[in-house]
Amino acid sequence: MLMTKRASKTAMYIVQIIVAFLIVFPLFFAVVSSLRPLDDIYKYVSPVTLQTFLPTNTTLDAYITLFTERNFALVLFNTFFVAIMTVLFGIIFGSMAAFAFAKFQFRGKAALFGIVLLTFMIPFEVIAIPLYGLVQSVGWIDTYYGLIVPAVANGLVIFLYRQFFLDLPDALIESARIDGASWWKIYSAIIMPLCKPVTISAGLLLFISQWESFLWPLIATRSKQYKVIQVALSDFTTQHGTLWNELYAVSVIAVIIPLLLLLPLQRFFVQGVANTGIKE
């Protein structure tokens, strides 16, 4: 029995090591390749040797070129600005909508919440063309408004907040109302300070969703002035070849930044999702 437990534990560790290797190795190869000169990236691929994974000539030229010749600083600014604004307004409007669904009684609430649930079950590709027509009709194509506003109303964020609010006792709100607090005061000063885990979870979901967004920024913007990082990745594949070292450098930046946000906040992220079970 003891031997069986040890064998199963060893097998589990082996599987975890293999999975970790499959996840980490592509990022490791991208980092190494971004530090090579362009001509050396695939020079040592066949046959596979130690030089395949450890560069002999290390250079930061790819990263320097991004910021000196490719105007990558503007791309990073656009991506951060769009993501942060989406997080800010998404949390405000998503939490307010969820508070209404959780604590208010009004006609058609169940049907309306059902529609909210459907919004994050429908693939974005289905609504991309109608959404483009709507955004174009208000003149928001190739603007920050066109990139931010369509992502603010997020059904999953509303769902997470609503499930969290259902756990809050109604007596807390009733006592505040008796003391003369307005609904805005209850929401901003009493309810939201209790929502730190779910707020971090919702913020990370919105940030990563916008950071990784490709299709909508591609069709909603035309000029380089509003280009974001996922769309910028396509700039390094040209008619005459691919700038692999710069492409790998951008890929590393695109992966590392969300990772640096997620790792220190993962405890709150898991707690926020775990505390939003299915309730009625």
C-alpha positions in Angstrom: 0.0 0.0 0.0 2.8 2.4 0.9 4.7 1.5 -2.3 1.6 2.2 -4.3 1.2 5.7 -2.7 4.8 6.5 -3.4 4.6 5.3 -7.0 1.5 7.4 -7.6 3.1 10.4 -6.0 6.2 10.0 -8.1 4.1 9.7 -11.2 2.2 12.8 -10.3 5.5 14.7 -9.9 6.8 13.5 -13.2 3.6 14.6 -14.9 3.8 18.0 -13.3 7.5 18.4 -14.3 6.6 17.5 -17.9 3.7 20.0 -18.0 5.9 22.7 -16.5 8.6 22.1 -19.0 6.1 22.3 -21.9 4.8 25.6 -20.6 8.2 27.2 -19.7 10.3 26.0 -22.6 8.7 28.1 -25.3 9.1 31.2 -23.2 12.7 30.3 -22.5 13.4 29.8 -26.2 11.7 33.1 -27.0 13.9 34.9 -24.4 17.0 33.3 -25.7 16.1 34.0 -29.3 15.3 37.7 -28.5 18.9 38.1 -27.3 20.5 36.6 -30.4 21.5 38.5 -33.6 18.9 37.9 -36.4 21.3 35.6 -38.4 22.0 33.3 -35.4 18.4 32.5 -34.3 18.0 29.3 -36.3 21.6 28.8 -37.2 22.1 26.2 -34.4 18.8 24.5 -34.6 20.0 21.5 -36.6 21.7 19.5 -35.2 20.5 20.3 -31.7 23.5 21.3 -29.5 24.0 23.3 -26.4 24.3 26.4 -28.6 20.7 25.8 -29.6 19.5 26.9 -26.2 22.4 29.1 -25.0 23.4 32.0 -27.2 27.1 32.5 -27.9 26.6 36.1 -29.1 24.3 38.0 -26.8 22.9 41.3 -27.8 20.0 43.7 -26.8 19.8 45.1 -30.3 16.2 43.7 -30.8 14.9 45.5 -27.7 16.8 48.7 -28.6 15.5 48.7 -32.1 11.9 48.3 -30.8 12.1 51.6 -28.9 14.4 53.6 -31.2 13.0 52.6 -34.7 9.7 50.8 -34.3 8.0 53.4 -32.0 7.2 50.6 -29.6 6.8 53.0 -26.7 3.6 54.3 -28.2 2.3 50.7 -28.7 3.0 49.9 -25.0 1.3 53.2 -24.0 -1.8 52.4 -26.1 -2.0 48.9 -24.7 -1.6 50.0 -21.1 -4.0 52.9 -21.5 -6.7 50.8 -23.1 -6.4 48.0 -20.6 -6.3 50.2 -17.5 -9.3 52.4 -18.6 -11.2 49.2 -19.3 -10.4 47.8 -15.9 -11.4 51.1 -14.2 -14.7 51.6 -15.9 -15.4 47.9 -16.2 -15.2 47.4 -12.4 -17.3 50.5 -11.7 -20.2 49.7 -14.1 -19.9 45.9 -13.6 -20.1 46.1 -9.8 -23.0 48.6 -10.0 -25.0 46.3 -12.3 -24.2 43.3 -10.1 -25.3 45.2 -7.0 -28.7 45.9 -8.6 -29.1 42.2 -9.7 -28.2 41.0 -6.2 -30.0 43.3 -3.9 -32.8 45.1 -5.9 -36.1 43.6 -6.9 -37.5 44.7 -10.3 -39.6 43.2 -13.0 -37.7 41.1 -15.6 -34.6 40.8 -13.4 -34.2 37.0 -14.0 -34.6 37.4 -17.8 -32.2 40.4 -17.9 -29.6 38.5 -15.9 -30.0 35.5 -18.3 -29.1 37.8 -21.2 -26.0 39.0 -19.3 -24.9 35.4 -18.9 -25.4 34.8 -22.6 -23.1 37.7 -23.5 -20.0 35.9 -22.3 -21.0 32.5 -23.8 -21.3 33.9 -27.4 -18.0 33.9 -29.3 -16.8 37.5 -30.1 -16.5 36.6 -33.8 -20.3 36.4 -33.9 -20.9 40.0 -32.9 -17.7 41.5 -34.4 -19.4 42.8 -37.6 -22.6 44.2 -35.9 -20.3 45.8 -33.2 -18.2 47.4 -35.9 -21.3 48.9 -37.6 -22.4 50.3 -34.2 -19.1 51.8 -33.3 -18.7 53.2 -36.8 -22.1 54.9 -36.6 -21.1 56.9 -33.5 -17.7 57.8 -35.1 -15.5 55.8 -32.8 -13.5 53.9 -35.3 -9.8 54.5 -34.9 -10.2 56.1 -31.5 -9.6 55.1 -27.9 -13.3 55.1 -27.3 -13.8 52.4 -29.9 -11.2 50.2 -28.2 -12.3 50.8 -24.6 -16.1 51.2 -24.5 -17.1 47.9 -26.1 -15.1 46.0 -23.5 -16.4 47.8 -20.4 -19.6 45.9 -20.2 -18.4 42.4 -19.3 -20.9 39.7 -18.4 -18.4 37.6 -16.6 -17.4 40.5 -14.3 -21.1 41.2 -13.5 -21.6 37.5 -12.7 -18.6 37.4 -10.4 -19.7 40.5 -8.5 -23.4 39.4 -8.3 -22.4 36.0 -6.8 -20.3 37.7 -4.2 -23.0 40.3 -3.3 -25.5 37.5 -2.8 -23.4 36.4 0.2 -23.6 39.8 1.9 -26.3 40.0 4.5 -29.3 42.2 3.7 -29.3 43.3 7.3 -26.1 45.2 6.6 -27.8 47.3 3.9 -31.0 47.7 5.9 -29.2 49.0 8.9 -27.3 51.5 6.7 -30.6 52.7 5.1 -32.1 53.1 8.6 -29.1 55.3 9.5 -29.9 57.5 6.5 -27.2 56.3 4.1 -28.0 56.8 0.4 -27.6 53.9 -2.1 -24.5 55.5 -3.5 -23.0 55.7 0.0 -23.9 52.1 0.8 -22.3 51.0 -2.5 -19.1 53.0 -2.4 -18.4 53.1 1.4 -19.8 49.8 2.7 -20.1 47.2 -0.1 -17.1 47.9 -2.4 -14.5 47.9 0.5 -15.6 44.3 1.2 -15.0 43.2 -2.3 -11.2 43.2 -2.6 -10.7 39.6 -3.8 -13.4 39.7 -6.4 -12.4 43.2 -7.5 -8.8 42.0 -8.1 -10.2 38.9 -10.0 -12.4 41.1 -12.1 -9.6 43.6 -12.8 -7.2 40.9 -13.8 -9.8 39.3 -16.1 -10.5 42.7 -17.8 -6.8 43.6 -18.0 -5.7 40.3 -19.5 -8.6 40.2 -21.9 -7.7 43.6 -23.3 -4.0 42.9 -23.2 -4.5 39.8 -25.3 -7.2 41.3 -27.6 -6.3 41.0 -31.3 -9.4 40.8 -33.5 -11.2 43.8 -32.3 -8.2 46.2 -32.2 -7.3 44.9 -35.7 -10.7 45.9 -37.2 -11.5 48.9 -35.1 -8.2 50.8 -35.7 -6.5 51.9 -39.0 -3.7 54.1 -38.1 -0.5 53.4 -36.2 -1.5 56.0 -33.6 -3.8 53.5 -31.8 -2.0 50.2 -32.5 -1.8 47.8 -29.5 0.7 45.1 -28.8 -1.1 42.1 -30.2 -1.6 43.8 -33.5 1.9 45.1 -33.5 3.2 41.5 -33.5 2.2 41.3 -37.2 4.5 44.2 -38.2 7.6 41.9 -38.0 6.5 39.6 -40.7 7.2 41.4 -44.0 7.1 40.4 -47.7 10.8 39.8 -47.7 11.1 37.9 -44.4 10.5 37.8 -40.7 12.4 39.8 -38.2 12.6 36.9 -35.7 14.7 38.5 -33.0 12.4 41.5 -32.8 9.3 39.3 -33.0 10.6 37.2 -30.1 11.4 40.4 -28.1 7.8 41.7 -28.5 6.4 38.3 -27.6 8.5 38.2 -24.4 7.3 41.7 -23.4 3.7 40.7 -24.2 3.9 37.6 -22.0 6.1 39.0 -19.1 3.9 42.0 -18.2 0.7 40.1 -17.5 2.7 37.5 -15.7 4.2 40.1 -13.4 0.7 41.3 -12.6 -0.8 37.8 -12.1 1.9 36.2 -10.0 1.7 38.6 -6.9 -2.1 38.8 -7.1 -2.9 35.1 -7.8 -3.9 34.5 -4.2 -6.6 37.1 -4.4 -7.5 36.0 -7.9 -8.1 32.4 -6.7 -9.9 33.6 -3.6 -12.2 35.9 -5.6 -13.2 33.2 -8.0 -13.6 30.6 -5.2 -15.9 32.8 -3.3 -18.3 33.2 -6.2 -20.1 29.9 -6.2 -23.4 29.2 -7.8 -26.2 30.7 -5.6 -29.8 31.6 -6.0 
